[in-house]
Amino acid sequence: MANPLQFIQQVRTEVGRVTWPTRREVLLTTVMVFIMAMLTAVFFFFVDWIIRTGLSFILNG
């Protein structure tokens, strides 16, 4: 069993080694995620519309 104080010291050391992203990097990646989510939503909207139209055409006649 490890000493809890030693564990906390090791955790603090490891956190100090982390390279944290800059505000600009966080903003850029957030915007990119929103753009990709919107593109995916539009893509699946059109795929759904095409499938629905095709099935309506087949089933109605």
PyMOL commands that place a pseudoatom at each C-alpha (Angstrom):
pseudoatom trace, name=CA, resn=MET, resi=1, chain=A, elem=C, hetatm=0, pos=[0.000, 0.000, 0.000]
pseudoatom trace, name=CA, resn=ALA, resi=2, chain=A, elem=C, hetatm=0, pos=[1.416, 3.379, -1.009]
pseudoatom trace, name=CA, resn=ASN, resi=3, chain=A, elem=C, hetatm=0, pos=[1.685, 6.327, 1.311]
pseudoatom trace, name=CA, resn=PRO, resi=4, chain=A, elem=C, hetatm=0, pos=[-1.203, 8.772, 0.585]
pseudoatom trace, name=CA, resn=LEU, resi=5, chain=A, elem=C, hetatm=0, pos=[1.045, 11.828, 0.908]
pseudoatom trace, name=CA, resn=GLN, resi=6, chain=A, elem=C, hetatm=0, pos=[3.553, 10.342, -1.507]
pseudoatom trace, name=CA, resn=PHE, resi=7, chain=A, elem=C, hetatm=0, pos=[0.700, 9.594, -3.923]
pseudoatom trace, name=CA, resn=ILE, resi=8, chain=A, elem=C, hetatm=0, pos=[-0.519, 13.219, -3.773]
pseudoatom trace, name=CA, resn=GLN, resi=9, chain=A, elem=C, hetatm=0, pos=[3.012, 14.485, -4.401]
pseudoatom trace, name=CA, resn=GLN, resi=10, chain=A, elem=C, hetatm=0, pos=[3.329, 12.210, -7.434]
pseudoatom trace, name=CA, resn=VAL, resi=11, chain=A, elem=C, hetatm=0, pos=[-0.018, 13.389, -8.773]
pseudoatom trace, name=CA, resn=ARG, resi=12, chain=A, elem=C, hetatm=0, pos=[1.030, 17.041, -8.419]
pseudoatom trace, name=CA, resn=THR, resi=13, chain=A, elem=C, hetatm=0, pos=[4.281, 16.274, -10.236]
pseudoatom trace, name=CA, resn=GLU, resi=14, chain=A, elem=C, hetatm=0, pos=[2.428, 14.586, -13.095]
pseudoatom trace, name=CA, resn=VAL, resi=15, chain=A, elem=C, hetatm=0, pos=[-0.101, 17.439, -13.381]
pseudoatom trace, name=CA, resn=GLY, resi=16, chain=A, elem=C, hetatm=0, pos=[2.834, 19.841, -13.666]
pseudoatom trace, name=CA, resn=ARG, resi=17, chain=A, elem=C, hetatm=0, pos=[4.093, 17.910, -16.689]
pseudoatom trace, name=CA, resn=VAL, resi=18, chain=A, elem=C, hetatm=0, pos=[0.811, 18.236, -18.572]
pseudoatom trace, name=CA, resn=THR, resi=19, chain=A, elem=C, hetatm=0, pos=[0.886, 20.538, -21.588]
pseudoatom trace, name=CA, resn=TRP, resi=20, chain=A, elem=C, hetatm=0, pos=[-2.361, 22.481, -21.309]
pseudoatom trace, name=CA, resn=PRO, resi=21, chain=A, elem=C, hetatm=0, pos=[-3.963, 23.862, -24.491]
pseudoatom trace, name=CA, resn=THR, resi=22, chain=A, elem=C, hetatm=0, pos=[-4.082, 27.586, -25.044]
pseudoatom trace, name=CA, resn=ARG, resi=23, chain=A, elem=C, hetatm=0, pos=[-7.355, 29.497, -25.103]
pseudoatom trace, name=CA, resn=ARG, resi=24, chain=A, elem=C, hetatm=0, pos=[-7.054, 29.823, -28.886]
pseudoatom trace, name=CA, resn=GLU, resi=25, chain=A, elem=C, hetatm=0, pos=[-6.573, 26.061, -29.326]
pseudoatom trace, name=CA, resn=VAL, resi=26, chain=A, elem=C, hetatm=0, pos=[-9.623, 25.323, -27.173]
pseudoatom trace, name=CA, resn=LEU, resi=27, chain=A, elem=C, hetatm=0, pos=[-11.714, 27.847, -29.104]
pseudoatom trace, name=CA, resn=LEU, resi=28, chain=A, elem=C, hetatm=0, pos=[-10.586, 26.477, -32.472]
pseudoatom trace, name=CA, resn=THR, resi=29, chain=A, elem=C, hetatm=0, pos=[-11.272, 22.859, -31.601]
pseudoatom trace, name=CA, resn=THR, resi=30, chain=A, elem=C, hetatm=0, pos=[-14.667, 23.771, -30.106]
pseudoatom trace, name=CA, resn=VAL, resi=31, chain=A, elem=C, hetatm=0, pos=[-15.672, 25.587, -33.293]
pseudoatom trace, name=CA, resn=MET, resi=32, chain=A, elem=C, hetatm=0, pos=[-14.452, 22.648, -35.377]
pseudoatom trace, name=CA, resn=VAL, resi=33, chain=A, elem=C, hetatm=0, pos=[-16.564, 20.228, -33.312]
pseudoatom trace, name=CA, resn=PHE, resi=34, chain=A, elem=C, hetatm=0, pos=[-19.677, 22.372, -33.799]
pseudoatom trace, name=CA, resn=ILE, resi=35, chain=A, elem=C, hetatm=0, pos=[-19.044, 22.651, -37.546]
pseudoatom trace, name=CA, resn=MET, resi=36, chain=A, elem=C, hetatm=0, pos=[-18.548, 18.889, -37.888]
pseudoatom trace, name=CA, resn=ALA, resi=37, chain=A, elem=C, hetatm=0, pos=[-21.706, 18.231, -35.838]
pseudoatom trace, name=CA, resn=MET, resi=38, chain=A, elem=C, hetatm=0, pos=[-23.703, 20.554, -38.109]
pseudoatom trace, name=CA, resn=LEU, resi=39, chain=A, elem=C, hetatm=0, pos=[-22.310, 18.923, -41.259]
pseudoatom trace, name=CA, resn=THR, resi=40, chain=A, elem=C, hetatm=0, pos=[-23.144, 15.485, -39.887]
pseudoatom trace, name=CA, resn=ALA, resi=41, chain=A, elem=C, hetatm=0, pos=[-26.687, 16.588, -39.017]
pseudoatom trace, name=CA, resn=VAL, resi=42, chain=A, elem=C, hetatm=0, pos=[-27.221, 17.990, -42.527]
pseudoatom trace, name=CA, resn=PHE, resi=43, chain=A, elem=C, hetatm=0, pos=[-25.811, 14.831, -44.107]
pseudoatom trace, name=CA, resn=PHE, resi=44, chain=A, elem=C, hetatm=0, pos=[-28.106, 12.533, -42.114]
pseudoatom trace, name=CA, resn=PHE, resi=45, chain=A, elem=C, hetatm=0, pos=[-31.072, 14.828, -42.759]
pseudoatom trace, name=CA, resn=PHE, resi=46, chain=A, elem=C, hetatm=0, pos=[-30.606, 14.385, -46.503]
pseudoatom trace, name=CA, resn=VAL, resi=47, chain=A, elem=C, hetatm=0, pos=[-29.977, 10.634, -46.208]
pseudoatom trace, name=CA, resn=ASP, resi=48, chain=A, elem=C, hetatm=0, pos=[-33.189, 10.315, -44.174]
pseudoatom trace, name=CA, resn=TRP, resi=49, chain=A, elem=C, hetatm=0, pos=[-35.090, 12.453, -46.690]
pseudoatom trace, name=CA, resn=ILE, resi=50, chain=A, elem=C, hetatm=0, pos=[-33.864, 10.355, -49.627]
pseudoatom trace, name=CA, resn=ILE, resi=51, chain=A, elem=C, hetatm=0, pos=[-34.769, 7.079, -47.915]
pseudoatom trace, name=CA, resn=ARG, resi=52, chain=A, elem=C, hetatm=0, pos=[-38.189, 8.421, -46.854]
pseudoatom trace, name=CA, resn=THR, resi=53, chain=A, elem=C, hetatm=0, pos=[-38.945, 9.702, -50.357]
pseudoatom trace, name=CA, resn=GLY, resi=54, chain=A, elem=C, hetatm=0, pos=[-37.836, 6.435, -51.915]
pseudoatom trace, name=CA, resn=LEU, resi=55, chain=A, elem=C, hetatm=0, pos=[-39.943, 4.347, -49.560]
pseudoatom trace, name=CA, resn=SER, resi=56, chain=A, elem=C, hetatm=0, pos=[-42.978, 6.598, -50.092]
pseudoatom trace, name=CA, resn=PHE, resi=57, chain=A, elem=C, hetatm=0, pos=[-42.575, 6.232, -53.838]
pseudoatom trace, name=CA, resn=ILE, resi=58, chain=A, elem=C, hetatm=0, pos=[-42.282, 2.434, -53.584]
pseudoatom trace, name=CA, resn=LEU, resi=59, chain=A, elem=C, hetatm=0, pos=[-45.122, 1.943, -51.086]
pseudoatom trace, name=CA, resn=ASN, resi=60, chain=A, elem=C, hetatm=0, pos=[-47.586, 4.458, -52.568]
pseudoatom trace, name=CA, resn=GLY, resi=61, chain=A, elem=C, hetatm=0, pos=[-47.070, 3.560, -56.001]
for i in range(1, 61): cmd.bond("trace and resi %d" % i, "trace and resi %d" % (i + 1))
show_as sticks, trace
zoom trace
